C-alpha cells in the first residue's frame, strides 16, 4: 500500500475548485496547554506553505490553552495561525461548528479537523487533503480500523476497540453505509459541501461526528477513508462511553425512522423527487396489481414526480402523460409526454382528454383544492375511464398517538409529511369521492413501510410484516398506512319524459 502520508497535496490541472484550493486546519482544543505546541510542531514543513489558515479554537479551557496558543502564534512565522477562545464552552460538536463557520467566512475550500492533544497524527495532513484536492470525494476520514490489528498495536484499549467495532457495525447496518470506522476524529471536508448541510439541528456533543456522517450520507455525498496510525498517550478522555453509545445509536435509528415517515428527522435529506415504492404491499405495488388486467391504453399520471411509476406503466405498454409542478431531471425520458403545471390551478388544456386511466399516487394530500383536481381528472377520461388514488391514512395509530400525547409535528415523509396540507381518513376520503360524482369500485390498504428500514427479509421483519398485515385486515381505519382506491364517474341520471295519451 502506498504511504499516502508521504505524498504532498498537489493541485491537478483540473482542480474541482477552479484554482489552487485554500486549505485550512481546524485545531479543536480543550485543556490542551501541554500538548498544543508539540501537535502544531508536527505539521509537516513541506505542507505548511499550502495552508491558508490555522484556527486554534480553545473551547473555554480552564487551563492555559489560549495563552499557550498565543505564544505559539508569535513564534510560528511559517503558519498563518488565528487563536480563538470561546467565552463559554460550546462542546465538542459546537466547537467544530464554530470552526466550520470560520472556514466558510474565510473563503476556504478544504478544512481538516486536528485534535490539539496529538491523538491524530499531523504528519498525515497531506494524505487527508489529497482526495479532496483531486475532487475524488466530499469528505475524508482517517480510519484506525482499516489495517487489521493496527488499532490495538497503537494502544487502543480493548473495551474501546470492541465498542468501536460493534457501534460501527450497527451504524453501518442502519444507515446503509460501509465505513470501517464511524468514530475517528480525524476528518477533512470540502467546505462547499458543508455549506449544503443544515447543521443547525446537530448536537453540540460528541455524537456530532456521527450526525455529520448521517447528513453527508443523506445528501448523497462521497466519503473516502484512509488508514491512519493509532496513538493513545496521556490525553484525558472527556467522553461518557455509555451515553455516547446510546446517543449515536439513537441518531441512526431516528434517521431510519425519518426515512420511513416517522419523526421529523432533520438530518434525513428529502428532495423534490419521490422514490418509487417497490416493496410488497406499498401503494405503488398495489396500483400495479390493480392494473394487471387492464389492456394497454392512455394513462394520465398526475403528480408524476420523476416519472418512476410512469416508466413502469409505460413498460406495460401504456402511453403515459405526466403532469407535475416541477420538472425532475429525467422525467421526460420516463414518460411519453410531460407537462409542467401548478396542480392547485388544475390540469392544463394541453393535457387533453380521452384517457383510459388517471392516476394520482400520493398527490391529493399535497393540494388545498384536491376536490377540483379530482373533478378535472374525471373530465379527462373516456367513457369507460377510471381513476386510481392513493392517500395516507391520518387515522393511523401513529398520527393518533402523536396528537393524543400532545407531540404533533410534521415529519420528513410519510403520513405527517411536512408538505401535506390535507389529511384523509377512510371516511373523509369516501365522502370526498362521493360528493364529487364518483363511486368506489375497488379499495385496498397498505401496511407500515417496514421495507424502507432494510431490504433483507429477516425473521423479525417477516413477523412484523405479518402482524401488521393482520392488524390492517382486522381494523383498517387504525392500522392501514395508506388507502388505494379505484373510482369511476357516476353516470348522470337520465331524464324520463311521460307522454300523456290524448283523449
C-alpha positions as CSV (number, residue, x, y, z in Angstrom):
1,X,0.0,0.0,0.0
2,X,1.3,3.5,-0.9
3,X,2.2,5.6,2.1
4,X,-0.2,8.5,1.3
5,X,1.2,10.4,4.3
6,X,4.4,10.9,2.4
7,X,2.7,12.5,-0.6
8,X,2.4,16.2,-1.0
9,X,-1.1,17.5,-1.8
10,X,-0.7,19.0,-5.3
11,X,-3.3,20.7,-7.4
12,X,-4.1,18.7,-10.5
13,X,-4.6,20.5,-13.8
14,X,-8.4,20.0,-13.5
15,X,-8.9,21.2,-9.9
16,X,-12.5,20.9,-8.9
17,X,-12.1,24.3,-7.2
18,X,-11.0,26.1,-10.4
19,X,-7.9,27.3,-8.6
20,X,-5.3,26.1,-6.1
21,X,-7.6,25.2,-3.1
22,X,-7.4,27.3,0.0
23,X,-6.7,24.7,2.8
24,X,-7.4,25.3,6.4
25,X,-6.7,23.3,9.6
26,X,-9.2,23.5,12.5
27,X,-7.4,22.6,15.8
28,X,-10.1,21.8,18.3
29,X,-8.6,22.3,21.8
30,X,-9.8,21.8,25.3
31,X,-7.3,21.7,28.3
32,X,-4.5,21.2,25.7
33,X,-1.9,23.6,27.1
34,X,0.7,20.8,27.5
35,X,0.1,19.2,24.0
36,X,-0.8,22.0,21.7
37,X,2.7,23.2,20.8
38,X,4.0,19.7,20.0
39,X,0.9,19.0,17.9
40,X,1.5,22.1,15.8
41,X,5.2,21.4,15.5
42,X,4.4,18.1,13.9
43,X,2.7,19.7,10.9
44,X,5.0,18.7,8.0
45,X,7.2,21.5,6.8
46,X,6.6,20.6,3.2
47,X,2.8,21.1,3.8
48,X,2.9,24.4,5.7
49,X,3.1,26.6,2.6
50,X,-0.1,25.0,1.3
51,X,-2.1,26.0,4.4
52,X,-4.1,29.2,4.1
53,X,-5.4,29.3,7.7
54,X,-4.9,27.5,11.0
55,X,-7.7,28.1,13.5
56,X,-6.8,27.1,17.1
57,X,-10.3,27.1,18.7
58,X,-10.0,26.9,22.5
59,X,-13.3,25.8,23.9
60,X,-13.2,27.9,27.1
61,X,-10.5,25.7,28.7
62,X,-9.8,26.3,32.4
63,X,-6.1,25.8,31.8
64,X,-3.6,28.0,29.8
65,X,-4.5,26.6,26.3
66,X,-5.4,30.0,24.9
67,X,-2.3,31.7,26.3
68,X,-0.1,28.9,25.0
69,X,-1.7,29.3,21.6
70,X,-1.0,33.0,21.6
71,X,2.7,32.4,22.5
72,X,3.0,29.8,19.7
73,X,1.3,32.2,17.2
74,X,4.1,34.8,17.9
75,X,6.9,32.4,17.2
76,X,5.5,30.3,14.3
77,X,6.1,32.6,11.3
78,X,5.5,29.8,8.7
79,X,2.0,29.1,9.9
80,X,-0.9,31.5,9.5
81,X,-2.4,30.9,12.9
82,X,-5.5,32.5,14.4
83,X,-6.2,31.7,18.1
84,X,-9.9,31.9,19.2
85,X,-11.2,31.5,22.7
86,X,-14.9,30.8,23.1
87,X,-16.4,32.8,26.0
88,X,-18.3,29.7,27.1
89,X,-17.8,26.0,26.4
90,X,-19.6,25.1,23.2
91,X,-19.0,21.4,23.4
92,X,-17.1,19.1,21.0
93,X,-19.7,19.5,18.2
94,X,-20.3,23.1,18.9
95,X,-16.6,23.9,18.7
96,X,-16.5,22.2,15.3
97,X,-19.5,24.1,14.0
98,X,-17.9,27.4,15.0
99,X,-14.7,26.4,13.2
100,X,-16.6,25.4,10.0
101,X,-18.3,28.7,10.1
102,X,-15.0,30.4,10.2
103,X,-13.8,28.3,7.3
104,X,-16.7,29.5,5.1
105,X,-16.2,33.1,6.2
106,X,-12.5,32.9,5.2
107,X,-13.3,31.5,1.8
108,X,-11.6,28.2,2.4
109,X,-12.1,25.2,0.1
110,X,-10.9,22.5,2.4
111,X,-10.9,22.2,6.2
112,X,-9.2,19.5,8.2
113,X,-10.0,18.9,11.9
114,X,-7.0,18.2,14.0
115,X,-7.2,17.4,17.7
116,X,-4.9,19.5,19.9
117,X,-3.9,16.6,22.1
118,X,-1.9,14.9,19.3
119,X,-4.0,11.7,19.2
120,X,-4.3,12.0,15.4
121,X,-1.0,12.3,13.5
122,X,-0.5,15.8,12.0
123,X,2.0,14.1,9.7
124,X,-0.9,12.7,7.8
125,X,-2.4,16.1,6.9
126,X,-1.1,15.9,3.2
127,X,-2.8,12.5,2.8
128,X,-6.0,13.7,4.4
129,X,-6.5,16.5,1.9
130,X,-5.2,14.7,-1.2
131,X,-8.6,13.1,-2.2
132,X,-10.3,16.4,-1.7
133,X,-7.8,18.3,-3.8
134,X,-8.3,15.9,-6.7
135,X,-12.1,16.1,-6.4
136,X,-12.4,12.4,-5.6
137,X,-14.8,13.0,-2.7
138,X,-16.6,15.4,-0.4
139,X,-15.0,14.2,2.9
140,X,-12.0,12.2,4.0
141,X,-11.9,10.2,7.3
142,X,-8.8,8.9,8.8
143,X,-9.5,5.3,9.9
144,X,-7.7,3.4,12.6
145,X,-9.6,0.2,11.7
146,X,-8.6,-0.2,8.0
147,X,-5.4,-2.1,8.8
148,X,-6.0,-5.3,10.7
149,X,-4.6,-5.2,14.3
150,X,-3.2,-1.6,13.9
151,X,-5.6,-0.1,16.4
152,X,-4.6,-2.5,19.2
153,X,-0.9,-2.2,18.4
154,X,-1.3,1.6,18.7
155,X,-2.6,1.3,22.3
156,X,-6.3,1.4,21.8
157,X,-7.8,-0.2,24.9
158,X,-9.7,-3.5,24.3
159,X,-13.0,-2.2,25.5
160,X,-12.8,0.8,23.2
161,X,-11.7,-1.4,20.3
162,X,-14.7,-3.7,20.8
163,X,-17.1,-0.8,21.3
164,X,-15.8,0.9,18.2
165,X,-16.3,-2.2,16.1
166,X,-19.8,-3.0,17.4
167,X,-21.1,0.5,17.1
168,X,-19.7,0.9,13.6
169,X,-21.3,-2.3,12.5
170,X,-24.7,-1.2,14.0
171,X,-24.4,2.2,12.4
172,X,-23.4,0.9,9.0
173,X,-26.4,-1.5,9.0
174,X,-28.9,1.1,10.0
175,X,-27.5,3.8,7.8
176,X,-26.8,1.7,4.8
177,X,-23.1,2.7,4.7
178,X,-19.9,0.8,4.6
179,X,-17.4,2.7,6.7
180,X,-14.6,0.9,8.5
181,X,-14.9,3.4,11.4
182,X,-17.5,5.8,12.5
183,X,-15.7,7.2,15.5
184,X,-12.4,8.7,14.2
185,X,-11.9,12.4,15.0
186,X,-9.5,12.9,12.1
187,X,-11.6,14.4,9.3
188,X,-11.3,16.7,6.3
189,X,-14.2,18.3,4.5
190,X,-14.9,20.2,1.3
191,X,-16.1,23.5,2.8
192,X,-18.6,24.0,0.0
193,X,-20.2,20.6,0.8
194,X,-20.5,21.6,4.5
195,X,-22.4,24.7,3.4
196,X,-25.0,22.5,1.8
197,X,-25.7,20.7,5.1
198,X,-28.1,22.2,7.6
199,X,-26.1,21.7,10.8
200,X,-28.4,23.8,13.0
201,X,-30.2,20.7,14.2
202,X,-27.0,18.8,15.1
203,X,-25.7,18.1,18.6
204,X,-23.0,20.1,20.3
205,X,-21.8,16.9,22.0
206,X,-19.5,14.1,20.9
207,X,-22.2,12.5,18.7
208,X,-21.9,15.3,16.3
209,X,-19.3,13.3,14.4
210,X,-22.0,10.6,13.7
211,X,-24.6,13.1,12.9
212,X,-22.4,14.7,10.2
213,X,-21.9,11.3,8.7
214,X,-25.7,10.9,8.6
215,X,-26.1,14.3,6.9
216,X,-23.4,13.5,4.3
217,X,-25.0,10.1,3.6
218,X,-28.5,11.6,3.3
219,X,-27.3,14.2,0.8
220,X,-25.5,11.5,-1.3
221,X,-22.0,12.9,-0.6
222,X,-19.0,10.7,-1.0
223,X,-16.7,9.8,1.9
224,X,-13.2,8.3,1.4
225,X,-11.3,6.6,4.2
226,X,-7.5,6.4,4.5
227,X,-5.6,4.3,7.1
228,X,-4.0,6.3,9.9
229,X,-1.9,5.2,12.9
230,X,-3.4,4.8,16.3
231,X,-1.9,6.7,19.3
232,X,-3.1,6.7,22.9
233,X,-1.0,8.7,25.3
234,X,-1.7,10.7,28.4
235,X,-4.6,12.6,27.0
236,X,-7.8,12.8,29.1
237,X,-10.9,11.4,27.6
238,X,-14.0,13.5,28.3
239,X,-16.4,11.1,26.6
240,X,-19.0,9.2,28.7
241,X,-18.8,6.0,26.8
242,X,-22.3,4.6,27.6
243,X,-24.0,7.9,26.9
244,X,-22.1,8.3,23.7
245,X,-23.1,4.8,22.5
246,X,-26.7,5.5,23.3
247,X,-26.6,8.8,21.5
248,X,-25.1,7.6,18.3
249,X,-27.4,4.6,18.1
250,X,-30.4,6.9,18.7
251,X,-29.1,9.2,15.9
252,X,-29.0,6.5,13.2
253,X,-32.3,5.0,14.5
254,X,-34.1,8.3,14.2
255,X,-32.6,8.7,10.7
256,X,-34.1,5.4,9.6
257,X,-37.5,6.2,11.2
258,X,-37.5,9.5,9.4
259,X,-36.9,7.8,6.1
260,X,-39.9,5.6,6.9
261,X,-42.0,8.6,7.6
262,X,-41.8,8.7,11.4
263,X,-40.2,11.6,13.4
264,X,-39.1,14.9,12.0
265,X,-35.5,13.6,11.4
266,X,-33.9,16.9,10.4
267,X,-30.7,15.1,9.3
268,X,-32.7,13.0,6.7
269,X,-32.5,14.8,3.4
270,X,-35.7,14.7,1.4
271,X,-35.5,16.0,-2.1
272,X,-38.2,17.1,-4.5
273,X,-38.4,13.7,-6.2
274,X,-40.4,10.9,-4.6
275,X,-39.0,7.4,-4.5
276,X,-40.7,4.5,-6.2
277,X,-42.3,2.4,-3.5
278,X,-41.3,-1.1,-4.7
279,X,-41.9,-3.1,-1.5
280,X,-44.7,-5.7,-1.5
281,X,-47.9,-4.0,-0.2
282,X,-46.7,-0.4,-0.9
283,X,-49.1,1.9,-2.7
284,X,-47.2,1.8,-6.0
285,X,-47.1,-2.0,-5.9
286,X,-50.9,-2.1,-5.2
287,X,-51.5,0.3,-8.1
288,X,-49.6,-2.1,-10.4
289,X,-51.6,-5.0,-9.2
290,X,-54.9,-3.1,-9.8
291,X,-53.8,-2.6,-13.4
292,X,-52.7,-6.2,-14.1
293,X,-55.8,-7.0,-16.2
294,X,-56.0,-3.6,-17.9
295,X,-55.2,-3.6,-21.6
296,X,-52.6,-1.1,-22.9
297,X,-54.2,2.4,-23.1
298,X,-53.7,6.0,-22.4
299,X,-52.7,6.9,-18.8
300,X,-52.6,10.3,-17.2
301,X,-50.1,10.3,-14.3
302,X,-51.0,13.3,-12.2
303,X,-48.2,14.4,-9.8
304,X,-45.8,12.1,-11.6
305,X,-42.6,13.4,-9.8
306,X,-39.6,11.9,-11.5
307,X,-41.7,9.5,-13.6
308,X,-40.6,6.3,-11.9
309,X,-44.2,4.9,-11.7
310,X,-45.0,6.2,-15.1
311,X,-42.0,4.4,-16.5
312,X,-43.3,1.1,-15.1
313,X,-46.7,1.7,-16.6
314,X,-45.1,2.6,-20.0
315,X,-43.1,-0.7,-19.8
316,X,-46.5,-2.4,-19.7
317,X,-47.5,-0.9,-23.0
318,X,-49.4,2.2,-21.8
319,X,-48.9,5.6,-23.3
320,X,-48.2,7.8,-20.3
321,X,-48.7,11.5,-20.0
322,X,-47.1,13.0,-16.8
323,X,-48.0,16.3,-15.1
324,X,-46.3,17.9,-12.1
325,X,-45.5,21.3,-10.7
326,X,-41.7,20.6,-11.0
327,X,-39.8,19.0,-13.9
328,X,-37.5,16.5,-12.2
329,X,-34.4,15.8,-14.4
330,X,-35.0,12.6,-16.5
331,X,-38.8,12.6,-16.2
332,X,-39.2,13.4,-19.9
333,X,-37.4,10.1,-20.7
334,X,-39.6,8.0,-18.4
335,X,-43.0,9.2,-19.7
336,X,-44.2,9.7,-23.3
337,X,-45.3,13.3,-22.7
338,X,-44.7,15.7,-19.8
339,X,-46.4,18.9,-18.8
340,X,-45.3,21.2,-16.1
341,X,-48.2,22.8,-14.3
342,X,-49.4,24.1,-10.8
343,X,-51.9,21.4,-9.9
344,X,-53.6,23.8,-7.5
345,X,-54.8,25.6,-10.6
346,X,-56.0,22.3,-12.2
347,X,-54.8,20.5,-15.3
348,X,-53.5,22.4,-18.3
349,X,-55.5,22.4,-21.5
350,X,-52.6,20.8,-23.4
351,X,-53.1,17.6,-21.4
352,X,-56.2,16.9,-23.5
353,X,-58.7,14.1,-22.8
354,X,-59.8,10.7,-23.7
355,X,-57.7,8.8,-21.1
356,X,-58.4,5.3,-20.1
357,X,-56.9,5.8,-16.7
358,X,-55.9,8.7,-14.5
359,X,-53.5,8.1,-11.5
360,X,-53.0,10.4,-8.5
361,X,-50.5,8.4,-6.4
362,X,-49.8,10.3,-3.1
363,X,-50.9,13.6,-4.6
364,X,-54.2,14.8,-3.3
365,X,-52.9,15.3,0.3
366,X,-50.5,18.0,-1.1
367,X,-53.3,20.2,-2.5
368,X,-55.6,22.6,-0.8
369,X,-58.2,22.2,-3.5
370,X,-57.9,18.4,-4.2
371,X,-61.7,18.2,-5.0
372,X,-61.2,20.4,-8.0
373,X,-58.3,18.3,-9.3
374,X,-60.3,15.1,-8.8
375,X,-63.2,16.5,-10.9
376,X,-60.8,17.7,-13.6
377,X,-59.2,14.2,-13.8
378,X,-62.7,12.8,-14.3
379,X,-63.4,15.2,-17.1
380,X,-60.4,14.0,-19.0
381,X,-61.4,10.3,-19.0
382,X,-63.1,8.5,-21.9
383,X,-66.5,6.9,-21.4
384,X,-65.2,3.8,-19.5
385,X,-62.2,5.5,-17.9
386,X,-61.2,5.1,-14.2
387,X,-59.1,6.9,-11.6
388,X,-56.8,5.4,-9.1
389,X,-56.0,7.4,-6.0
390,X,-53.6,6.7,-3.1
391,X,-53.6,8.8,0.1
392,X,-52.1,8.4,3.6
393,X,-54.5,7.5,6.4
394,X,-54.5,10.2,9.1
395,X,-56.5,7.8,11.3
396,X,-53.4,5.5,11.5
397,X,-52.2,4.8,15.1
398,X,-49.0,6.9,14.6
399,X,-50.6,10.3,14.0
400,X,-53.4,9.4,16.5
401,X,-50.7,8.8,19.2
402,X,-48.8,11.9,18.3
403,X,-51.9,14.0,18.6
404,X,-53.2,12.4,21.9
405,X,-49.7,12.8,23.5
406,X,-49.6,16.4,22.5
407,X,-46.4,16.0,20.4
408,X,-48.0,16.5,17.0
409,X,-45.4,17.8,14.4
410,X,-44.6,17.3,10.8
411,X,-42.1,14.7,9.5
412,X,-39.8,14.5,6.5
413,X,-42.0,11.9,4.8
414,X,-45.0,9.7,5.5
415,X,-48.4,10.5,6.9
416,X,-47.2,13.7,8.5
417,X,-45.1,14.8,5.6
418,X,-44.3,18.5,6.0
419,X,-45.7,19.2,2.5
420,X,-49.1,17.8,3.3
421,X,-52.0,20.3,3.5
422,X,-54.9,17.8,3.6
423,X,-55.4,14.9,5.9
424,X,-57.6,12.0,5.0
425,X,-59.3,9.2,6.9
426,X,-61.2,6.5,5.2
427,X,-64.5,8.3,5.9
428,X,-63.4,11.7,4.7
429,X,-61.8,10.1,1.6
430,X,-65.0,8.3,0.7
431,X,-67.1,11.4,1.3
432,X,-64.9,13.4,-1.0
433,X,-65.1,10.8,-3.7
434,X,-68.9,10.6,-3.5
435,X,-69.7,14.3,-3.3
436,X,-67.6,14.9,-6.5
437,X,-69.6,12.5,-8.5
438,X,-67.6,9.2,-8.3
439,X,-68.1,5.8,-6.9
440,X,-65.5,3.4,-5.5
441,X,-65.1,0.2,-7.5
442,X,-62.1,-1.3,-5.5
443,X,-60.3,-0.4,-2.3
444,X,-57.0,-1.7,-1.0
445,X,-55.0,-0.8,2.1
446,X,-51.2,-0.8,2.7
447,X,-49.3,-1.5,5.9
448,X,-46.3,0.0,7.5
449,X,-43.4,0.8,5.1
450,X,-41.1,-1.5,7.1
451,X,-39.1,-2.4,3.9
452,X,-37.6,1.1,4.0
453,X,-35.5,0.1,7.0
454,X,-33.9,-2.8,5.3
455,X,-34.3,-4.7,2.1
456,X,-33.5,-8.0,3.7
457,X,-36.3,-10.2,4.9
458,X,-35.1,-11.3,8.3
459,X,-37.3,-13.5,10.6
460,X,-38.1,-10.5,12.8
461,X,-39.0,-8.4,9.8
462,X,-41.3,-11.1,8.4
463,X,-43.0,-11.4,11.8
464,X,-43.5,-7.6,12.0
465,X,-45.0,-7.5,8.4
466,X,-47.3,-10.5,9.1
467,X,-48.6,-8.9,12.3
468,X,-49.1,-5.5,10.7
469,X,-51.0,-7.2,7.7
470,X,-53.3,-8.9,10.2
471,X,-54.0,-5.7,12.1
472,X,-54.7,-3.9,8.8
473,X,-57.2,-6.5,7.9
474,X,-58.9,-6.5,11.3
475,X,-59.1,-2.7,11.8
476,X,-58.0,-0.8,8.7
477,X,-59.1,2.6,10.0
478,X,-56.4,2.4,12.6
479,X,-53.7,0.3,11.1
480,X,-53.9,1.0,7.3
481,X,-51.0,3.2,6.4
482,X,-52.4,4.2,3.0
483,X,-55.7,3.8,1.2
484,X,-55.6,2.9,-2.5
485,X,-58.9,3.3,-4.3
486,X,-60.2,2.8,-7.8
487,X,-63.1,5.0,-8.7
488,X,-65.2,5.8,-11.8
489,X,-67.6,8.6,-12.5
490,X,-71.3,8.0,-11.6
491,X,-73.4,8.4,-14.7
492,X,-75.7,11.3,-14.7
493,X,-79.4,10.2,-14.2
494,X,-81.4,10.0,-17.4
495,X,-84.4,12.2,-17.7
496,X,-87.7,10.4,-18.2
497,X,-90.5,12.1,-20.2
498,X,-94.0,10.9,-19.5
499,X,-96.3,11.4,-22.5
500,X,-99.9,11.8,-21.7
501,X,-102.3,9.9,-24.1
502,X,-104.7,12.3,-25.6
503,X,-108.5,11.9,-25.2
